[in-house]
Amino acid sequence: MPRREAIVGGLSLAVTIVLCVLIIQHRIYLDQIARWGYLGCFLVSLFASGTLVVPGLGLLFTFTLGGVLNPAVVGAVAGIGEATGAIGAYLTGYGGRGLLQDSNSSLYNRFSYMAQRHGSKAVLLMASIINPLYYPFAVCMGMLRFRLSRFFLMTWAGRTVKNMFIAYLGYFGLRSILQWLGLSF
């Protein structure tokens, strides 16, 4: 493995581990971050997408904030945050190609087949659905040396569509529940 790849892989793996530890140790502060509005939405989406520790937390915040803030802006901000966070997973795969690649892995083989056959469409589809396998998929895209700019743009587009949908579900769902309870804001 070339030295540059080892350094990039080691740094991205170290950042991911540090983020995971910080999130676990300071999870009580996530509620306070959510009170920051759009900035909190961005940060929670960034951390949730960039680590395996809190993958569903970003959806929960997007849903909730979509009910109390402008859902279009919440969806757009969460999409940018998740796409930015996915870069960490991509770089982990890019730098750790020699360490992480297992030619017998069925998941790796499926992801590489999808990427080689469908390219950007596969990234867009995987990013636009609620999918717990997106983090390993992003790592695989880095291992396959999928172009970073295309990866980011397709992830951003897919995650924005997904988060807009979740935010509008929160907007209509939370408003309906609050009206049913006799509460309004």
C-alpha positions in Angstrom: 0.0 0.0 0.0 1.4 3.4 -0.9 2.4 5.7 2.0 -0.1 8.4 1.0 -3.0 5.9 1.1 -1.9 4.6 4.5 -1.8 8.1 5.9 -5.2 9.1 4.6 -6.7 5.8 5.8 -5.1 6.1 9.2 -6.2 9.7 9.7 -9.8 9.1 8.6 -10.0 6.0 10.7 -8.7 7.9 13.7 -11.1 10.8 13.2 -14.0 8.3 12.9 -12.9 6.6 16.2 -12.5 9.9 18.0 -15.9 11.0 16.8 -17.5 7.8 18.0 -15.9 8.1 21.4 -16.9 11.8 21.7 -20.5 11.1 20.7 -20.8 8.2 23.2 -19.2 10.2 26.0 -21.2 13.4 25.3 -24.5 12.1 24.0 -26.4 14.3 26.6 -25.2 17.4 24.6 -27.0 16.2 21.4 -30.3 17.6 22.8 -28.7 21.0 23.3 -27.3 20.9 19.8 -30.8 20.2 18.4 -31.9 23.5 20.1 -29.4 25.3 17.8 -31.9 25.0 14.9 -30.5 24.6 11.5 -26.9 24.6 12.7 -27.8 21.8 15.1 -29.5 19.9 12.3 -26.3 20.2 10.2 -24.1 19.0 13.0 -26.2 16.1 14.1 -26.6 15.0 10.5 -22.8 15.3 10.0 -22.0 13.2 13.0 -24.8 10.7 12.4 -23.7 10.1 8.8 -20.0 10.1 9.5 -20.0 7.4 12.2 -21.7 4.1 12.9 -22.6 5.1 16.5 -25.8 7.2 15.9 -27.1 6.3 12.4 -30.8 6.7 13.2 -30.4 9.8 15.3 -30.1 12.0 12.2 -33.5 10.8 10.9 -35.1 11.5 14.3 -33.7 15.0 14.4 -34.7 15.8 10.8 -38.2 14.5 11.5 -38.5 16.5 14.7 -37.0 19.7 13.4 -39.1 19.4 10.2 -42.1 19.8 12.4 -41.0 22.9 14.1 -38.8 24.7 11.5 -39.1 25.2 7.7 -39.1 21.6 6.4 -37.5 22.4 3.1 -34.6 24.1 4.8 -34.2 21.3 7.3 -34.1 18.8 4.5 -31.5 20.7 2.6 -29.3 21.4 5.6 -29.5 17.7 6.7 -28.7 16.6 3.2 -25.6 18.7 3.1 -24.6 17.5 6.6 -25.0 13.8 5.8 -23.2 14.2 2.5 -20.3 15.9 4.3 -20.3 13.2 6.9 -20.2 10.4 4.3 -16.9 11.8 3.1 -15.3 10.4 6.2 -16.6 6.9 5.4 -15.4 7.3 1.8 -11.9 8.3 3.0 -11.8 5.4 5.4 -12.3 3.1 2.4 -10.0 5.1 0.2 -7.1 5.0 2.6 -7.7 1.6 4.1 -8.1 -0.2 0.8 -5.3 -2.7 1.5 -6.3 -3.2 5.1 -10.1 -3.5 4.6 -10.4 -5.3 1.3 -11.6 -8.9 1.6 -12.2 -10.4 -1.8 -14.4 -13.1 -0.2 -16.8 -10.6 1.4 -20.2 -10.9 -0.2 -21.2 -7.4 0.8 -18.1 -6.0 -0.8 -18.7 -8.0 -4.0 -22.3 -6.8 -4.2 -21.4 -3.2 -3.7 -18.6 -3.3 -6.2 -20.9 -5.0 -8.7 -23.5 -2.2 -8.2 -20.9 0.5 -8.5 -19.3 -1.0 -11.7 -22.6 -1.7 -13.4 -24.6 1.4 -12.4 -22.0 4.0 -11.2 -23.5 7.3 -10.0 -27.0 5.9 -10.2 -26.1 3.3 -7.5 -24.7 6.0 -5.2 -27.8 8.2 -5.8 -30.2 5.3 -5.1 -28.3 4.1 -2.0 -28.2 7.7 -0.6 -31.9 8.5 -1.3 -33.4 5.6 0.7 -33.3 5.0 4.4 -30.5 2.5 4.5 -28.4 1.1 7.3 -25.9 -0.2 4.8 -24.9 3.2 3.5 -21.8 3.6 5.7 -20.3 0.3 4.5 -21.4 1.2 1.0 -19.5 4.6 1.2 -16.4 2.8 2.6 -16.6 0.4 -0.4 -16.9 3.3 -2.9 -13.7 4.7 -1.4 -12.0 1.3 -1.7 -13.1 1.2 -5.4 -11.6 4.6 -6.0 -15.0 6.0 -7.1 -14.4 9.6 -8.0 -14.9 11.7 -4.8 -16.6 14.6 -6.5 -19.2 12.3 -8.1 -19.6 10.5 -4.9 -20.2 13.7 -2.9 -22.7 15.2 -5.5 -24.7 12.0 -5.8 -24.7 11.5 -2.0 -25.7 15.1 -1.5 -28.6 14.8 -4.0 -29.8 11.5 -2.6 -29.5 12.5 1.0 -31.3 15.8 0.3 -34.2 14.1 -1.3 -34.4 11.6 1.6 -34.2 14.3 4.3 -36.8 16.5 2.5 -39.2 13.6 2.6 -38.4 12.9 6.3 -38.7 16.6 7.2 -42.0 17.0 5.5 -43.2 13.8 7.2 -42.3 15.6 10.5 -44.0 18.8 9.4 -47.3 17.2 8.6 -47.1 14.5 11.2 -46.1 16.6 14.2 -48.6 19.3 13.3 -51.4 16.8 13.0 -50.5 15.2 16.4 -50.2 18.6 18.1 -53.5 19.7 16.7 -55.1 16.5 17.7 -53.8 17.1 21.3 -55.2 20.6 21.2 -51.7 22.2 21.2 -50.5 24.6 18.5 -47.6 26.9 18.1 
